[in-house]
């Protein structure tokens, strides 16, 4: 469901300033930081200390590690975070373990020392075991055994516990996931529970969970508007998944939902139209995307953009707002969807001014904080010397994700040109 306006949004610097670019994890920020190292140093330190991610799914660790490494910044801010609470420790660990891969002996030593003495040592040990060569952490087995004395080993086969046999990680509280409670013998009974105004929300949620795991049930459609929480703020759990099972069958009803005054129902309808709607639904989708920009609702443009991309140039009217959202959003996780949609609705073949900006978007994305954005840049950045140099850097960067390194190497090896001009 769409978020409400967040006052924290005011804390972000203007999207075209160096500070704003760094806060958003934009590739342009990384490039400007390299050109303005003295100005960038303090801004990068601020980006390290404060978690500027709009959502927990946004990536920043590799982006920040590269900036710290490239600008030769001291590790003090990261070491301070490492000694902080669980979230701060996790953020620092992700950056430090990458800096160690880039050759920082100080970062490597700090994390190994934390495993010996730090509060969240087991989480840090699991993280470095996943990121580092085995010889960098295998000698910590005895430390782990001593620190976890009397604790039960963890379940599963994650490193380093699988390598060390019986495991040594202290036990964590067990978490139970959602489970299906059979409400009735068939769909008719489940629908009767959902239609019953006196049925508890928990019983209805169980019914929706069961329907979400079954073939599409059209009988759910007329009940959807009544399946919100008592306060009217949210849909009942599993409603979205159950509606998603219906696919295009839900489109006629979704057109009415999309204009409903209840925000949760409107968003349910808009998601259906984004995934399965027809050309007649374009004004609704473009209008909603425009509302997201105007009200600074940074969670939600991604699914809408992906829906618009299905229509290609028929949705060209959306290109300006897609580009502005790509430039402004602090929610970096959605930036690749915005760029992909922009490319689909305003491809280079149109020769428009909007399409001209696409070359710069793809090239900048080679420095973006999101791996998916970097992959888009690798696939479609223009065939220019600057792009070739960056592809080689990505291919050879020990900090980079494997998929990105492989894609950069494949494009260079194949001599394949991007979609842009030479």
C-alpha positions as CSV (number, residue, x, y, z in Angstrom):
1,X,0.0,0.0,0.0
2,X,1.2,3.6,-0.6
3,X,2.9,5.3,2.2
4,X,1.8,8.6,3.6
5,X,4.0,11.7,3.3
6,X,7.0,11.3,5.5
7,X,8.4,14.3,7.3
8,X,11.9,12.8,7.1
9,X,11.7,13.4,3.4
10,X,12.5,17.1,4.1
11,X,15.9,16.1,5.5
12,X,17.1,15.0,2.1
13,X,19.2,17.6,0.3
14,X,18.1,18.7,-3.2
15,X,18.4,15.9,-5.7
16,X,20.9,17.7,-7.9
17,X,23.3,18.7,-5.1
18,X,26.3,16.6,-4.3
19,X,24.9,15.8,-0.8
20,X,21.5,14.9,-2.2
21,X,23.1,12.6,-4.9
22,X,25.1,10.8,-2.2
23,X,22.2,10.4,0.1
24,X,20.2,8.8,-2.8
25,X,23.1,6.5,-3.9
26,X,23.0,8.0,-7.4
27,X,25.9,7.2,-9.8
28,X,26.2,11.0,-10.5
29,X,27.0,11.4,-6.8
30,X,29.9,8.9,-6.9
31,X,31.3,10.6,-10.1
32,X,31.1,14.1,-8.6
33,X,32.7,12.9,-5.4
34,X,35.7,11.7,-7.3
35,X,35.9,15.1,-9.0
36,X,35.5,17.1,-5.8
37,X,37.2,14.9,-3.1
38,X,37.7,17.7,-0.6
39,X,34.1,18.7,-0.6
40,X,32.9,15.1,-0.8
41,X,34.9,13.8,2.2
42,X,32.6,15.3,4.9
43,X,29.5,14.4,2.9
44,X,30.6,10.8,2.6
45,X,31.3,10.6,6.3
46,X,27.8,11.8,7.0
47,X,26.4,9.2,4.6
48,X,28.3,6.6,6.5
49,X,27.2,7.7,10.0
50,X,23.5,8.3,9.1
51,X,21.4,5.6,7.4
52,X,20.0,7.5,4.5
53,X,18.2,4.5,3.0
54,X,14.5,5.2,2.5
55,X,13.7,1.5,3.0
56,X,15.7,-1.4,4.4
57,X,15.7,-3.0,0.9
58,X,17.8,-0.1,-0.5
59,X,21.5,-0.9,-1.0
60,X,24.3,1.4,0.2
61,X,27.1,-0.7,1.5
62,X,29.0,-1.2,-1.7
63,X,28.4,2.4,-2.8
64,X,29.8,3.7,0.5
65,X,32.7,1.2,0.5
66,X,33.8,2.4,-2.9
67,X,33.6,6.0,-1.9
68,X,35.6,5.4,1.4
69,X,38.2,3.5,-0.6
70,X,38.5,5.9,-3.5
71,X,38.8,8.9,-1.3
72,X,41.1,7.2,1.2
73,X,38.9,8.2,4.1
74,X,39.7,7.1,7.7
75,X,37.6,4.3,9.0
76,X,36.8,6.0,12.3
77,X,33.1,6.6,11.5
78,X,32.7,2.9,10.5
79,X,34.5,1.7,13.6
80,X,32.2,3.8,15.7
81,X,29.1,2.2,14.1
82,X,30.6,-1.2,14.6
83,X,30.5,-0.7,18.3
84,X,26.9,0.6,18.2
85,X,23.6,-1.2,18.3
86,X,22.7,-4.2,16.2
87,X,21.6,-2.2,13.2
88,X,24.6,0.1,13.2
89,X,26.9,-2.9,13.6
90,X,25.3,-4.6,10.6
91,X,25.7,-1.5,8.4
92,X,29.3,-1.1,9.4
93,X,30.1,-4.8,8.9
94,X,28.8,-4.8,5.4
95,X,31.0,-1.8,4.4
96,X,34.1,-3.0,6.3
97,X,34.1,-6.5,4.9
98,X,34.1,-5.0,1.4
99,X,36.9,-2.7,2.2
100,X,38.9,-5.7,3.4
101,X,38.3,-7.3,0.1
102,X,39.6,-4.2,-1.6
103,X,42.8,-4.5,0.5
104,X,42.2,-2.7,3.7
105,X,44.1,-4.5,6.4
106,X,42.6,-2.2,9.0
107,X,39.1,-3.2,8.1
108,X,39.9,-6.9,8.1
109,X,41.6,-6.6,11.5
110,X,38.7,-4.6,13.0
111,X,36.1,-7.2,12.1
112,X,38.2,-10.1,13.3
113,X,38.8,-8.3,16.6
114,X,35.0,-7.7,16.9
115,X,34.4,-11.4,16.5
116,X,36.7,-11.9,19.5
117,X,35.2,-9.2,21.7
118,X,32.0,-7.6,20.2
119,X,28.5,-8.0,21.4
120,X,27.0,-9.1,18.0
121,X,30.0,-11.3,17.2
122,X,28.0,-14.2,15.7
123,X,26.2,-12.0,13.2
124,X,29.4,-10.4,12.1
125,X,31.1,-13.8,11.8
126,X,28.3,-15.1,9.6
127,X,28.5,-12.0,7.4
128,X,32.3,-12.2,6.9
129,X,32.2,-15.9,6.3
130,X,29.7,-15.3,3.5
131,X,31.9,-12.5,2.0
132,X,35.5,-13.5,2.6
133,X,37.8,-16.3,1.5
134,X,37.7,-19.1,4.0
135,X,41.3,-18.7,5.1
136,X,40.4,-15.2,6.4
137,X,38.0,-16.6,9.1
138,X,38.6,-20.3,9.5
139,X,41.0,-19.8,12.3
140,X,38.3,-18.2,14.4
141,X,36.6,-21.5,15.1
142,X,38.0,-21.8,18.6
143,X,37.0,-18.3,19.4
144,X,33.5,-19.1,18.3
145,X,33.4,-22.3,20.4
146,X,34.6,-20.5,23.5
147,X,32.2,-17.6,23.1
148,X,29.2,-19.9,22.5
149,X,29.9,-22.3,25.3
150,X,26.7,-24.0,26.4
151,X,24.6,-22.8,23.5
152,X,22.8,-24.9,21.0
153,X,24.2,-24.9,17.4
154,X,22.1,-23.3,14.7
155,X,19.9,-25.1,12.3
156,X,20.8,-25.0,8.6
157,X,24.0,-25.2,6.6
158,X,25.2,-21.6,6.6
159,X,28.9,-20.7,7.0
160,X,30.9,-20.9,9.1
161,X,28.9,-23.3,11.2
162,X,28.5,-25.9,8.4
163,X,32.3,-26.0,7.9
164,X,33.0,-26.4,11.6
165,X,30.7,-29.4,11.9
166,X,28.5,-29.3,15.0
167,X,28.1,-25.5,14.8
168,X,28.9,-22.9,17.4
169,X,26.5,-20.1,17.0
170,X,24.4,-19.1,20.1
171,X,20.8,-20.0,19.7
172,X,18.4,-17.3,18.7
173,X,14.7,-17.2,19.6
174,X,12.7,-19.4,17.2
175,X,10.6,-17.6,14.7
176,X,7.5,-19.1,13.4
177,X,6.3,-18.1,10.0
178,X,2.7,-17.9,8.8
179,X,0.9,-21.2,8.6
180,X,-2.3,-22.4,7.0
181,X,-5.3,-23.2,9.1
182,X,-7.9,-25.0,7.1
183,X,-11.0,-23.0,7.6
184,X,-13.3,-25.3,5.7
185,X,-13.5,-28.1,3.2
186,X,-13.4,-26.0,0.1
187,X,-13.5,-22.6,-1.5
188,X,-17.2,-22.2,-0.8
189,X,-16.7,-22.4,2.9
190,X,-13.7,-20.1,2.7
191,X,-15.8,-17.5,0.9
192,X,-18.5,-17.8,3.4
193,X,-16.1,-16.9,6.2
194,X,-14.9,-13.9,4.2
195,X,-18.5,-12.7,3.6
196,X,-19.4,-13.1,7.3
197,X,-19.4,-9.6,8.9
198,X,-19.1,-11.3,12.3
199,X,-16.1,-13.4,11.5
200,X,-12.8,-12.5,13.2
201,X,-10.0,-10.9,11.2
202,X,-7.8,-13.8,12.1
203,X,-10.2,-16.3,10.6
204,X,-10.6,-14.2,7.4
205,X,-6.8,-13.9,7.1
206,X,-6.5,-17.7,7.4
207,X,-9.1,-18.1,4.6
208,X,-7.2,-15.6,2.4
209,X,-4.0,-17.4,3.1
210,X,-5.6,-20.7,1.9
211,X,-7.1,-19.1,-1.2
212,X,-3.7,-17.6,-2.0
213,X,-2.3,-21.1,-2.4
214,X,-5.1,-22.4,-4.6
215,X,-6.2,-21.9,-8.2
216,X,-8.0,-18.5,-8.9
217,X,-11.3,-18.1,-7.2
218,X,-13.5,-15.5,-9.0
219,X,-16.0,-15.6,-6.1
220,X,-13.4,-13.5,-4.1
221,X,-13.9,-10.5,-6.3
222,X,-17.1,-9.0,-4.9
223,X,-15.9,-9.5,-1.4
224,X,-12.6,-7.6,-1.8
225,X,-14.0,-4.1,-0.8
226,X,-15.1,-5.5,2.5
227,X,-11.8,-7.1,3.4
228,X,-10.0,-4.2,5.1
229,X,-8.9,-4.0,8.7
230,X,-11.3,-2.6,11.3
231,X,-9.6,0.8,11.2
232,X,-9.9,1.0,7.5
233,X,-6.2,1.7,7.0
234,X,-5.0,-1.6,5.6
235,X,-6.1,-4.7,3.7
236,X,-6.4,-7.9,5.7
237,X,-3.2,-10.1,5.5
238,X,-2.9,-12.2,2.4
239,X,-5.6,-10.3,0.4
240,X,-3.0,-9.0,-2.1
241,X,-1.7,-12.5,-2.7
242,X,-5.2,-13.9,-3.1
243,X,-6.1,-11.2,-5.6
244,X,-2.9,-11.6,-7.5
245,X,-3.8,-15.2,-8.1
246,X,-6.8,-14.0,-10.1
247,X,-4.6,-12.2,-12.7
248,X,-6.5,-10.6,-15.6
249,X,-9.8,-11.9,-14.1
250,X,-9.6,-9.1,-11.6
251,X,-9.2,-6.2,-14.1
252,X,-12.9,-5.2,-14.4
253,X,-13.4,-5.0,-10.7
254,X,-9.9,-3.4,-10.2
255,X,-11.1,-0.4,-12.3
256,X,-13.6,0.4,-9.6
257,X,-11.3,-0.3,-6.8
258,X,-8.6,2.0,-8.2
259,X,-10.8,5.1,-7.8
260,X,-12.2,4.2,-4.4
261,X,-11.6,6.6,-1.6
262,X,-10.1,3.9,0.7
263,X,-6.4,4.1,0.0
264,X,-5.7,0.4,0.6
265,X,-8.4,-0.6,-1.9
266,X,-7.3,1.9,-4.4
267,X,-3.8,0.6,-4.3
268,X,-5.0,-3.0,-4.6
269,X,-6.8,-2.0,-7.8
270,X,-3.9,-0.1,-9.2
271,X,-1.5,-3.0,-8.8
272,X,-3.9,-5.2,-10.7
273,X,-4.1,-2.6,-13.5
274,X,-0.3,-2.2,-13.5
275,X,0.1,-6.0,-14.0
276,X,-2.8,-6.9,-16.2
277,X,-4.6,-3.7,-17.4
278,X,-5.2,-2.6,-20.9
279,X,-4.5,0.5,-23.0
280,X,-7.7,2.1,-21.7
281,X,-6.1,2.0,-18.2
282,X,-3.1,4.1,-19.1
283,X,-4.6,7.4,-18.0
284,X,-5.3,6.0,-14.6
285,X,-1.8,4.6,-14.2
286,X,-0.1,7.7,-15.5
287,X,-2.3,9.9,-13.3
288,X,-1.4,7.8,-10.2
289,X,2.3,8.0,-11.0
290,X,2.0,11.8,-11.2
291,X,0.3,11.9,-7.8
292,X,3.1,9.9,-6.4
293,X,5.6,12.5,-7.6
294,X,3.5,15.5,-6.5
295,X,3.0,14.0,-3.0
296,X,6.5,12.5,-2.7
297,X,5.3,9.0,-2.1
298,X,8.5,7.2,-2.8
299,X,7.2,3.7,-2.3
300,X,5.0,2.7,-5.2
301,X,6.3,4.3,-8.4
302,X,8.3,1.1,-9.1
303,X,5.3,-1.2,-9.6
304,X,3.5,1.5,-11.5
305,X,6.5,2.1,-13.8
306,X,6.8,-1.7,-14.5
307,X,3.2,-1.7,-15.4
308,X,3.6,1.2,-17.8
309,X,6.6,-0.5,-19.4
310,X,4.4,-3.2,-20.7
311,X,2.8,-0.7,-23.1
312,X,6.0,0.5,-24.6
313,X,5.8,3.8,-26.7
314,X,2.0,3.8,-26.2
315,X,2.8,5.1,-22.7
316,X,5.2,7.8,-23.9
317,X,3.2,10.4,-22.1
318,X,4.7,9.0,-18.9
319,X,8.3,9.6,-19.9
320,X,8.8,13.0,-18.2
321,X,7.4,11.9,-14.9
322,X,9.4,8.7,-15.0
323,X,12.6,10.6,-15.6
324,X,11.9,13.1,-12.8
325,X,11.2,10.3,-10.4
326,X,14.4,8.6,-11.4
327,X,16.3,11.8,-10.7
328,X,14.6,12.6,-7.4
329,X,13.6,9.4,-5.6
330,X,15.6,8.5,-2.4
331,X,14.1,5.0,-2.7
332,X,17.0,3.5,-4.7
333,X,15.4,0.0,-4.9
334,X,12.8,1.4,-7.3
335,X,15.2,3.3,-9.5
336,X,15.9,0.4,-11.9
337,X,12.2,-0.1,-12.5
338,X,11.9,3.6,-13.3
339,X,14.9,3.5,-15.7
340,X,13.6,0.3,-17.4
341,X,10.2,1.9,-17.9
342,X,11.7,5.1,-19.3
343,X,13.7,3.0,-21.8
344,X,10.5,1.1,-22.8
345,X,8.2,4.1,-23.3
346,X,10.8,6.4,-24.8
347,X,13.4,4.2,-26.6
348,X,16.3,5.7,-28.4
349,X,14.6,5.0,-31.7
350,X,12.1,7.7,-31.1
351,X,14.9,10.3,-31.3
352,X,13.1,12.6,-28.8
353,X,14.8,14.9,-26.3
354,X,13.6,12.6,-23.6
355,X,15.3,9.7,-25.3
356,X,18.5,11.7,-25.5
357,X,18.6,11.7,-21.7
358,X,18.5,8.0,-21.6
359,X,22.2,7.7,-22.7
360,X,23.2,9.6,-19.6
361,X,20.9,7.6,-17.3
362,X,22.4,4.3,-18.5
363,X,26.0,5.5,-18.2
364,X,25.4,7.0,-14.7
365,X,23.8,3.7,-13.6
366,X,27.2,2.0,-14.0
367,X,28.1,3.8,-10.7
368,X,24.6,3.4,-9.0
369,X,24.2,1.9,-5.6
370,X,21.8,-0.8,-6.8
371,X,23.2,-3.9,-8.5
372,X,20.1,-4.1,-10.8
373,X,20.8,-0.5,-12.0
374,X,24.4,-1.4,-12.7
375,X,23.3,-4.4,-14.7
376,X,21.0,-2.1,-16.8
377,X,23.9,0.1,-17.4
378,X,26.1,-2.8,-18.5
379,X,23.5,-4.0,-20.9
380,X,22.7,-0.7,-22.5
381,X,25.2,2.1,-21.8
382,X,26.5,3.6,-25.1
383,X,29.7,2.2,-26.6
384,X,32.1,4.9,-25.4
385,X,35.7,4.8,-24.0
386,X,34.4,6.0,-20.6
387,X,31.9,3.1,-20.5
388,X,34.6,0.6,-21.5
389,X,36.8,1.8,-18.7
390,X,34.0,1.4,-16.2
391,X,33.1,-2.0,-17.5
392,X,36.7,-3.1,-16.9
393,X,36.6,-1.7,-13.4
394,X,33.4,-3.5,-12.6
395,X,34.8,-6.8,-14.0
396,X,37.9,-6.6,-11.9
397,X,36.5,-5.1,-8.7
398,X,36.8,-7.6,-5.8
399,X,34.0,-5.8,-3.9
400,X,31.5,-6.1,-6.7
401,X,28.7,-8.6,-6.8
402,X,29.5,-11.7,-8.9
403,X,26.6,-11.2,-11.3
404,X,27.7,-7.7,-12.1
405,X,31.3,-8.7,-12.6
406,X,30.3,-11.5,-14.9
407,X,28.0,-9.3,-16.9
408,X,30.7,-6.6,-17.3
409,X,33.2,-9.2,-18.3
410,X,30.8,-10.8,-20.8
411,X,30.1,-7.5,-22.6
412,X,33.8,-6.7,-22.8
413,X,34.7,-10.2,-24.0
414,X,32.0,-10.2,-26.6
415,X,32.9,-6.8,-27.9
416,X,29.1,-6.1,-27.8
417,X,28.1,-2.6,-28.1
418,X,25.5,-1.0,-25.9
419,X,22.2,0.4,-27.2
420,X,23.7,3.9,-27.6
421,X,25.7,5.9,-30.1
422,X,29.3,5.2,-30.7
